[in-house]
Amino acid sequence: MPIEIRLDRMLVERKMTLTELADRIGITVANLSILKTGKAKAVRLATLEAICRELDCQPGDLFTYVD
């Protein structure tokens, strides 16, 4: 997949667990894990907004295009 998801790196930088982020944004750990591993086919903008709010980052910090 040419889109690389860097959620795991952001979590480490913010010293936050996947479970903690899931609790803060109100989605299941399983759904957040699907996103983190790159298996998600889509991301709701509301979810992306919540992740960026809690991690204090921009969408470009979470995703990168790899040719």
N, CA, C and O atoms as a GROMACS GRO file, in nm:
protein
  268
    1MET      N    1   0.085  -0.118   0.000
    1MET     CA    2   0.000   0.000   0.000
    1MET      C    3   0.089   0.124   0.000
    1MET      O    4   0.180   0.134   0.082
    2PRO      N    5   0.064   0.217  -0.091
    2PRO     CA    6   0.151   0.334  -0.099
    2PRO      C    7   0.130   0.438   0.011
    2PRO      O    8   0.208   0.533   0.022
    3ILE      N    9   0.026   0.422   0.092
    3ILE     CA   10   0.006   0.514   0.205
    3ILE      C   11   0.060   0.446   0.331
    3ILE      O   12   0.012   0.339   0.370
    4GLU      N   13   0.158   0.508   0.392
    4GLU     CA   14   0.217   0.454   0.516
    4GLU      C   15   0.152   0.525   0.634
    4GLU      O   16   0.142   0.647   0.637
    5ILE      N   17   0.110   0.446   0.732
    5ILE     CA   18   0.046   0.501   0.851
    5ILE      C   19   0.147   0.504   0.964
    5ILE      O   20   0.208   0.403   0.997
    6ARG      N   21   0.164   0.622   1.022
    6ARG     CA   22   0.266   0.640   1.126
    6ARG      C   23   0.204   0.665   1.263
    6ARG      O   24   0.261   0.737   1.345
    7LEU      N   25   0.089   0.606   1.286
    7LEU     CA   26   0.021   0.624   1.415
    7LEU      C   27   0.105   0.568   1.529
    7LEU      O   28   0.112   0.628   1.636
    8ASP      N   29   0.168   0.453   1.507
    8ASP     CA   30   0.250   0.393   1.614
    8ASP      C   31   0.364   0.485   1.656
    8ASP      O   32   0.395   0.496   1.774
    9ARG      N   33   0.425   0.552   1.559
    9ARG     CA   34   0.535   0.645   1.590
    9ARG      C   35   0.484   0.764   1.671
    9ARG      O   36   0.548   0.809   1.765
   10MET      N   37   0.366   0.814   1.632
   10MET     CA   38   0.309   0.928   1.704
   10MET      C   39   0.274   0.889   1.847
   10MET      O   40   0.292   0.969   1.940
   11LEU      N   41   0.224   0.768   1.866
   11LEU     CA   42   0.191   0.722   2.001
   11LEU      C   43   0.317   0.714   2.089
   11LEU      O   44   0.314   0.753   2.206
   12VAL      N   45   0.425   0.664   2.032
   12VAL     CA   46   0.551   0.656   2.108
   12VAL      C   47   0.600   0.796   2.143
   12VAL      O   48   0.641   0.821   2.257
   13GLU      N   49   0.595   0.886   2.047
   13GLU     CA   50   0.641   1.023   2.072
   13GLU      C   51   0.558   1.092   2.180
   13GLU      O   52   0.610   1.172   2.257
   14ARG      N   53   0.429   1.060   2.186
   14ARG     CA   54   0.339   1.122   2.284
   14ARG      C   55   0.329   1.041   2.414
   14ARG      O   56   0.257   1.079   2.506
   15LYS      N   57   0.403   0.930   2.418
   15LYS     CA   58   0.402   0.842   2.535
   15LYS      C   59   0.258   0.802   2.572
   15LYS      O   60   0.217   0.814   2.688
   16MET      N   61   0.184   0.756   2.472
   16MET     CA   62   0.045   0.718   2.488
   16MET      C   63   0.025   0.578   2.432
   16MET      O   64   0.085   0.542   2.332
   17THR      N   65  -0.060   0.501   2.497
   17THR     CA   66  -0.090   0.367   2.447
   17THR      C   67  -0.208   0.373   2.350
   17THR      O   68  -0.285   0.470   2.348
   18LEU      N   69  -0.220   0.269   2.271
   18LEU     CA   70  -0.332   0.258   2.178
   18LEU      C   71  -0.464   0.256   2.255
   18LEU      O   72  -0.562   0.316   2.213
   19THR      N   73  -0.464   0.186   2.368
   19THR     CA   74  -0.585   0.179   2.452
   19THR      C   75  -0.623   0.316   2.505
   19THR      O   76  -0.741   0.352   2.504
   20GLU      N   77  -0.526   0.392   2.551
   20GLU     CA   78  -0.554   0.526   2.602
   20GLU      C   79  -0.611   0.616   2.493
   20GLU      O   80  -0.707   0.689   2.517
   21LEU      N   81  -0.552   0.610   2.373
   21LEU     CA   82  -0.603   0.691   2.263
   21LEU      C   83  -0.745   0.649   2.226
   21LEU      O   84  -0.831   0.734   2.204
   22ALA      N   85  -0.769   0.520   2.220
   22ALA     CA   86  -0.903   0.470   2.187
   22ALA      C   87  -1.006   0.520   2.288
   22ALA      O   88  -1.115   0.563   2.250
   23ASP      N   89  -0.972   0.516   2.415
   23ASP     CA   90  -1.062   0.566   2.519
   23ASP      C   91  -1.089   0.715   2.503
   23ASP      O   92  -1.202   0.761   2.518
   24ARG      N   93  -0.986   0.790   2.472
   24ARG     CA   94  -1.000   0.936   2.460
   24ARG      C   95  -1.085   0.978   2.341
   24ARG      O   96  -1.156   1.078   2.348
   25ILE      N   97  -1.077   0.900   2.231
   25ILE     CA   98  -1.151   0.941   2.112
   25ILE      C   99  -1.281   0.864   2.093
   25ILE      O  100  -1.359   0.894   2.002
   26GLY      N  101  -1.305   0.765   2.179
   26GLY     CA  102  -1.434   0.696   2.177
   26GLY      C  103  -1.452   0.593   2.068
   26GLY      O  104  -1.563   0.574   2.019
   27ILE      N  105  -1.343   0.525   2.028
   27ILE     CA  106  -1.357   0.413   1.936
   27ILE      C  107  -1.290   0.291   1.998
   27ILE      O  108  -1.214   0.302   2.094
   28THR      N  109  -1.319   0.175   1.943
   28THR     CA  110  -1.264   0.053   2.000
   28THR      C  111  -1.115   0.040   1.970
   28THR      O  112  -1.065   0.093   1.870
   29VAL      N  113  -1.047  -0.031   2.056
   29VAL     CA  114  -0.905  -0.059   2.034
   29VAL      C  115  -0.889  -0.139   1.905
   29VAL      O  116  -0.793  -0.118   1.831
   30ALA      N  117  -0.982  -0.231   1.879
   30ALA     CA  118  -0.974  -0.313   1.758
   30ALA      C  119  -0.979  -0.226   1.632
   30ALA      O  120  -0.900  -0.247   1.540
   31ASN      N  121  -1.070  -0.130   1.628
   31ASN     CA  122  -1.079  -0.043   1.511
   31ASN      C  123  -0.956   0.046   1.497
   31ASN      O  124  -0.909   0.069   1.386
   32LEU      N  125  -0.905   0.094   1.607
   32LEU     CA  126  -0.785   0.177   1.603
   32LEU      C  127  -0.664   0.093   1.560
   32LEU      O  128  -0.576   0.141   1.489
   33SER      N  129  -0.661  -0.032   1.603
   33SER     CA  130  -0.554  -0.122   1.565
   33SER      C  131  -0.556  -0.150   1.414
   33SER      O  132  -0.451  -0.160   1.351
   34ILE      N  133  -0.675  -0.163   1.357
   34ILE     CA  134  -0.687  -0.184   1.212
   34ILE      C  135  -0.628  -0.065   1.138
   34ILE      O  136  -0.559  -0.082   1.037
   35LEU      N  137  -0.652   0.054   1.187
   35LEU     CA  138  -0.594   0.173   1.126
   35LEU      C  139  -0.443   0.172   1.142
   35LEU      O  140  -0.370   0.198   1.047
   36LYS      N  141  -0.396   0.143   1.262
   36LYS     CA  142  -0.252   0.146   1.292
   36LYS      C  143  -0.173   0.048   1.207
   36LYS      O  144  -0.061   0.078   1.166
   37THR      N  145  -0.231  -0.068   1.179
   37THR     CA  146  -0.160  -0.170   1.102
   37THR      C  147  -0.173  -0.151   0.951
   37THR      O  148  -0.116  -0.227   0.874
   38GLY      N  149  -0.249  -0.050   0.910
   38GLY     CA  150  -0.262  -0.024   0.767
   38GLY      C  151  -0.367  -0.108   0.697
   38GLY      O  152  -0.372  -0.109   0.574
   39LYS      N  153  -0.450  -0.177   0.773
   39LYS     CA  154  -0.552  -0.263   0.714
   39LYS      C  155  -0.683  -0.191   0.686
   39LYS      O  156  -0.773  -0.246   0.622
   40ALA      N  157  -0.696  -0.068   0.734
   40ALA     CA  158  -0.819   0.009   0.712
   40ALA      C  159  -0.827   0.053   0.566
   40ALA      O  160  -0.727   0.091   0.506
   41LYS      N  161  -0.947   0.047   0.512
   41LYS     CA  162  -0.970   0.091   0.374
   41LYS      C  163  -1.013   0.237   0.370
   41LYS      O  164  -1.006   0.301   0.264
   42ALA      N  165  -1.058   0.290   0.483
   42ALA     CA  166  -1.105   0.428   0.490
   42ALA      C  167  -1.094   0.477   0.634
   42ALA      O  168  -1.087   0.398   0.728
   43VAL      N  169  -1.092   0.608   0.648
   43VAL     CA  170  -1.090   0.671   0.781
   43VAL      C  171  -1.193   0.782   0.780
   43VAL      O  172  -1.190   0.869   0.692
   44ARG      N  173  -1.281   0.782   0.876
   44ARG     CA  174  -1.378   0.892   0.887
   44ARG      C  175  -1.304   1.019   0.925
   44ARG      O  176  -1.211   1.016   1.006
   45LEU      N  177  -1.346   1.129   0.866
   45LEU     CA  178  -1.282   1.256   0.899
   45LEU      C  179  -1.300   1.291   1.046
   45LEU      O  180  -1.212   1.352   1.106
   46ALA      N  181  -1.412   1.252   1.105
   46ALA     CA  182  -1.434   1.278   1.247
   46ALA      C  183  -1.333   1.201   1.332
   46ALA      O  184  -1.284   1.251   1.433
   47THR      N  185  -1.302   1.078   1.290
   47THR     CA  186  -1.202   0.998   1.361
   47THR      C  187  -1.064   1.059   1.346
   47THR      O  188  -0.988   1.069   1.442
   48LEU      N  189  -1.031   1.099   1.224
   48LEU     CA  190  -0.902   1.162   1.199
   48LEU      C  191  -0.888   1.292   1.280
   48LEU      O  192  -0.783   1.320   1.337
   49GLU      N  193  -0.995   1.369   1.285
   49GLU     CA  194  -0.994   1.493   1.363
   49GLU      C  195  -0.970   1.463   1.511
   49GLU      O  196  -0.891   1.532   1.576
   50ALA      N  197  -1.036   1.361   1.564
   50ALA     CA  198  -1.021   1.326   1.705
   50ALA      C  199  -0.879   1.278   1.735
   50ALA      O  200  -0.822   1.313   1.838
   51ILE      N  201  -0.822   1.199   1.645
   51ILE     CA  202  -0.685   1.150   1.664
   51ILE      C  203  -0.589   1.268   1.665
   51ILE      O  204  -0.502   1.278   1.752
   52CYS      N  205  -0.604   1.358   1.568
   52CYS     CA  206  -0.515   1.475   1.560
   52CYS      C  207  -0.530   1.564   1.683
   52CYS      O  208  -0.431   1.619   1.732
   53ARG      N  209  -0.652   1.580   1.732
   53ARG     CA  210  -0.675   1.662   1.851
   53ARG      C  211  -0.603   1.602   1.971
   53ARG      O  212  -0.534   1.673   2.044
   54GLU      N  213  -0.618   1.471   1.992
   54GLU     CA  214  -0.559   1.406   2.110
   54GLU      C  215  -0.408   1.393   2.101
   54GLU      O  216  -0.339   1.398   2.203
   55LEU      N  217  -0.355   1.376   1.980
   55LEU     CA  218  -0.210   1.362   1.964
   55LEU      C  219  -0.142   1.495   1.933
   55LEU      O  220  -0.020   1.502   1.918
   56ASP      N  221  -0.223   1.602   1.923
   56ASP     CA  222  -0.171   1.735   1.891
   56ASP      C  223  -0.081   1.729   1.768
   56ASP      O  224   0.037   1.765   1.772
   57CYS      N  225  -0.141   1.683   1.657
   57CYS     CA  226  -0.065   1.669   1.534
   57CYS      C  227  -0.152   1.706   1.414
   57CYS      O  228  -0.271   1.734   1.430
   58GLN      N  229  -0.093   1.704   1.298
   58GLN     CA  230  -0.162   1.729   1.172
   58GLN      C  231  -0.182   1.594   1.100
   58GLN      O  232  -0.107   1.500   1.125
   59PRO      N  233  -0.282   1.585   1.011
   59PRO     CA  234  -0.302   1.460   0.936
   59PRO      C  235  -0.176   1.413   0.864
   59PRO      O  236  -0.151   1.293   0.855
   60GLY      N  237  -0.098   1.507   0.814
   60GLY     CA  238   0.027   1.471   0.746
   60GLY      C  239   0.131   1.408   0.837
   60GLY      O  240   0.224   1.342   0.789
   61ASP      N  241   0.116   1.426   0.967
   61ASP     CA  242   0.205   1.361   1.062
   61ASP      C  243   0.171   1.212   1.076
   61ASP      O  244   0.256   1.132   1.115
   62LEU      N  245   0.048   1.177   1.043
   62LEU     CA  246   0.000   1.039   1.057
   62LEU      C  247   0.012   0.956   0.930
   62LEU      O  248   0.024   0.833   0.937
   63PHE      N  249   0.008   1.022   0.815
   63PHE     CA  250   0.008   0.952   0.688
   63PHE      C  251   0.116   1.007   0.596
   63PHE      O  252   0.143   1.127   0.596
   64THR      N  253   0.176   0.920   0.517
   64THR     CA  254   0.272   0.962   0.416
   64THR      C  255   0.254   0.874   0.294
   64THR      O  256   0.219   0.756   0.305
   65TYR      N  257   0.278   0.930   0.178
   65TYR     CA  258   0.270   0.856   0.054
   65TYR      C  259   0.408   0.803   0.019
   65TYR      O  260   0.505   0.878   0.014
   66VAL      N  261   0.417   0.672  -0.004
   66VAL     CA  262   0.544   0.608  -0.038
   66VAL      C  263   0.530   0.550  -0.179
   66VAL      O  264   0.450   0.460  -0.202
   67ASP      N  265   0.608   0.602  -0.271
   67ASP     CA  266   0.600   0.557  -0.410
   67ASP      C  267   0.668   0.423  -0.430
   67ASP      O  268   0.671   0.371  -0.542
   0.00000   0.00000   0.00000
